[in-house]
Amino acid sequence: MNRKRNLLIIVGVVILLAALASGFVLMQTSAEDVLVKTLETMKTVNDAHAVVELNLDSVEKSGSATIEVWARQGGDGPGAFRMHVLESSEEDAAGAVVVSDGETVWAYKPSENQVIVGTAEEAKAMMADKEFGMGDFAKGEHENGDYQHPENAEEAVAMLLEYFTADDKSSEEINGQSAYKLELVPIPEQMPAEYVAVGGFINLWVGKASSLPIAVEYTGGSFGEFSATASQIEINTGLDDSLFLFEIPAGVEVLSFADLEPQSLTLEEAAGAVEFEFRTASETPSGATLVDVIEIQGAIVQRYTLPDGGSFTIAQGVGVEAPAPPIEGQPVELRGVSGTLYVAEDGSQVLLTWAENGVYFSVAGDLTTEQALTIAESLQ
């Protein structure tokens, strides 16, 4: 299941890079004018092709990859794209291919001899599934439907500049191309405290001759750095339809995205489905009700509801560590080991993570710190 999760992560990466390849254009050296022109020009891009080098250096993981991407606008519907992993520091990711014609998505991983097939809607829903043990902890404020979409490029940039300063810093050479460097720095007074604690800013390089983005970098944050640099990029060349179709190789295992959906289990089935000692809580908050037990990405997650409408989860799995949320955690001692506790700014939610004998655990949701620690200590 964890390897399938890695394949789905690739789908998310290619969607991000397809958006990046859509085109950032520089006509003037004012950073604000550049951003406005960027968004206006994106509307003129019908298709794009790029070779991109990715690098990640974080506190949890480091790696690199080179991918080739083709993308085409989809009009009123989803666009089409194709992505090949040309090189990767992760051996099982090398050679992976993700293709979509706008309706069907194929995700092929040669190392697994496996293809996952489904609709674009199913792939999007799968990517939206919550990470191991996170519950609703990472839900953003815009997920409540209150987000106001800008009417034009000027409005979009004005909204951005409410939260970031944008400066044209210098001219640099990137892969032999002369480029302008734009720096986007969060405004601390405008950002949530959890993001201020993480820190960091974004650098964007735009080629002077091509008027296209050739590199982007997140740096200066406490969680590490990420960069994407295009060694080749071209737009509006008229890509052939055949690029966005995938012929399934003979002899590979074919799965649907539905096959990867979480499956409800009984506690007994959950205990029998894993090779580690499955644990349940003997102490939970008053009125807590176990409503579901599911397998997600190789982990078993127990979901509880609370009388006041809240909820929480208990997750456990081998090799499926809960991702750190974008806030600073504090070390805690529990069950004879060290763990990490994350508390939302308003104190309404917590995430508690730790590991025992190679098994990762988390307790997350609408809990107090004391409740989360009590639940964790009672697991048996």
ChimeraX attribute file (.defattr): number of C-alpha atoms within 10 A of each C-alpha:
attribute: neighborCount
match mode: 1-to-1
recipient: residues
	/A:1	13
	/A:2	15
	/A:3	15
	/A:4	17
	/A:5	18
	/A:6	15
	/A:7	23
	/A:8	19
	/A:9	12
	/A:10	20
	/A:11	23
	/A:12	16
	/A:13	13
	/A:14	24
	/A:15	19
	/A:16	11
	/A:17	21
	/A:18	25
	/A:19	13
	/A:20	20
	/A:21	28
	/A:22	26
	/A:23	27
	/A:24	25
	/A:25	21
	/A:26	25
	/A:27	13
	/A:28	11
	/A:29	15
	/A:30	13
	/A:31	20
	/A:32	20
	/A:33	14
	/A:34	21
	/A:35	24
	/A:36	21
	/A:37	19
	/A:38	22
	/A:39	19
	/A:40	17
	/A:41	18
	/A:42	16
	/A:43	11
	/A:44	13
	/A:45	16
	/A:46	19
	/A:47	23
	/A:48	24
	/A:49	24
	/A:50	23
	/A:51	23
	/A:52	24
	/A:53	20
	/A:54	20
	/A:55	19
	/A:56	17
	/A:57	15
	/A:58	14
	/A:59	11
	/A:60	11
	/A:61	9
	/A:62	14
	/A:63	13
	/A:64	16
	/A:65	18
	/A:66	20
	/A:67	22
	/A:68	21
	/A:69	23
	/A:70	25
	/A:71	29
	/A:72	27
	/A:73	20
	/A:74	14
	/A:75	8
	/A:76	6
	/A:77	9
	/A:78	15
	/A:79	20
	/A:80	25
	/A:81	26
	/A:82	26
	/A:83	29
	/A:84	21
	/A:85	21
	/A:86	17
	/A:87	17
	/A:88	19
	/A:89	13
	/A:90	11
	/A:91	9
	/A:92	15
	/A:93	23
	/A:94	19
	/A:95	17
	/A:96	22
	/A:97	25
	/A:98	26
	/A:99	25
	/A:100	25
	/A:101	23
	/A:102	19
	/A:103	14
	/A:104	18
	/A:105	29
	/A:106	28
	/A:107	29
	/A:108	26
	/A:109	23
	/A:110	16
	/A:111	13
	/A:112	15
	/A:113	13
	/A:114	18
	/A:115	22
	/A:116	23
	/A:117	23
	/A:118	17
	/A:119	17
	/A:120	20
	/A:121	14
	/A:122	18
	/A:123	22
	/A:124	14
	/A:125	12
	/A:126	17
	/A:127	15
	/A:128	10
	/A:129	13
	/A:130	14
	/A:131	17
	/A:132	25
	/A:133	32
	/A:134	25
	/A:135	25
	/A:136	19
	/A:137	20
	/A:138	16
	/A:139	11
	/A:140	8
	/A:141	9
	/A:142	9
	/A:143	8
	/A:144	8
	/A:145	7
	/A:146	8
	/A:147	9
	/A:148	8
	/A:149	9
	/A:150	12
	/A:151	8
	/A:152	11
	/A:153	16
	/A:154	17
	/A:155	13
	/A:156	15
	/A:157	21
	/A:158	15
	/A:159	14
	/A:160	16
	/A:161	16
	/A:162	12
	/A:163	16
	/A:164	20
	/A:165	15
	/A:166	21
	/A:167	16
	/A:168	18
	/A:169	13
	/A:170	12
	/A:171	15
	/A:172	16
	/A:173	12
	/A:174	17
	/A:175	13
	/A:176	9
	/A:177	15
	/A:178	17
	/A:179	25
	/A:180	23
	/A:181	22
	/A:182	24
	/A:183	20
	/A:184	20
	/A:185	17
	/A:186	21
	/A:187	14
	/A:188	14
	/A:189	9
	/A:190	11
	/A:191	14
	/A:192	12
	/A:193	16
	/A:194	16
	/A:195	16
	/A:196	18
	/A:197	16
	/A:198	16
	/A:199	18
	/A:200	18
	/A:201	16
	/A:202	20
	/A:203	19
	/A:204	21
	/A:205	26
	/A:206	26
	/A:207	23
	/A:208	17
	/A:209	10
	/A:210	16
	/A:211	18
	/A:212	24
	/A:213	25
	/A:214	28
	/A:215	23
	/A:216	21
	/A:217	18
	/A:218	17
	/A:219	17
	/A:220	13
	/A:221	16
	/A:222	15
	/A:223	19
	/A:224	17
	/A:225	19
	/A:226	18
	/A:227	19
	/A:228	22
	/A:229	21
	/A:230	24
	/A:231	16
	/A:232	13
	/A:233	19
	/A:234	16
	/A:235	20
	/A:236	13
	/A:237	10
	/A:238	10
	/A:239	16
	/A:240	8
	/A:241	10
	/A:242	8
	/A:243	16
	/A:244	23
	/A:245	17
	/A:246	18
	/A:247	6
	/A:248	16
	/A:249	13
	/A:250	7
	/A:251	8
	/A:252	14
	/A:253	13
	/A:254	16
	/A:255	15
	/A:256	17
	/A:257	19
	/A:258	13
	/A:259	11
	/A:260	16
	/A:261	16
	/A:262	18
	/A:263	12
	/A:264	16
	/A:265	17
	/A:266	12
	/A:267	17
	/A:268	9
	/A:269	12
	/A:270	19
	/A:271	16
	/A:272	12
	/A:273	14
	/A:274	16
	/A:275	9
	/A:276	14
	/A:277	12
	/A:278	18
	/A:279	18
	/A:280	17
	/A:281	14
	/A:282	12
	/A:283	14
	/A:284	17
	/A:285	14
	/A:286	8
	/A:287	11
	/A:288	17
	/A:289	15
	/A:290	15
	/A:291	10
	/A:292	16
	/A:293	22
	/A:294	21
	/A:295	23
	/A:296	25
	/A:297	22
	/A:298	21
	/A:299	25
	/A:300	29
	/A:301	27
	/A:302	25
	/A:303	21
	/A:304	19
	/A:305	18
	/A:306	17
	/A:307	11
	/A:308	9
	/A:309	7
	/A:310	15
	/A:311	21
	/A:312	27
	/A:313	23
	/A:314	27
	/A:315	29
	/A:316	32
	/A:317	28
	/A:318	19
	/A:319	13
	/A:320	22
	/A:321	22
	/A:322	21
	/A:323	12
	/A:324	18
	/A:325	17
	/A:326	17
	/A:327	20
	/A:328	19
	/A:329	18
	/A:330	11
	/A:331	13
	/A:332	14
	/A:333	12
	/A:334	14
	/A:335	14
	/A:336	8
	/A:337	11
	/A:338	13
	/A:339	19
	/A:340	18
	/A:341	22
	/A:342	22
	/A:343	22
	/A:344	17
	/A:345	12
	/A:346	6
	/A:347	12
	/A:348	14
	/A:349	23
	/A:350	25
	/A:351	30
	/A:352	26
	/A:353	27
	/A:354	24
	/A:355	18
	/A:356	14
	/A:357	8
	/A:358	13
	/A:359	17
	/A:360	20
	/A:361	26
	/A:362	26
	/A:363	27
	/A:364	26
	/A:365	25
	/A:366	24
	/A:367	21
	/A:368	17
	/A:369	17
	/A:370	9
	/A:371	16
	/A:372	24
	/A:373	18
	/A:374	17
	/A:375	17
	/A:376	25
	/A:377	15
	/A:378	14
	/A:379	14
	/A:380	10
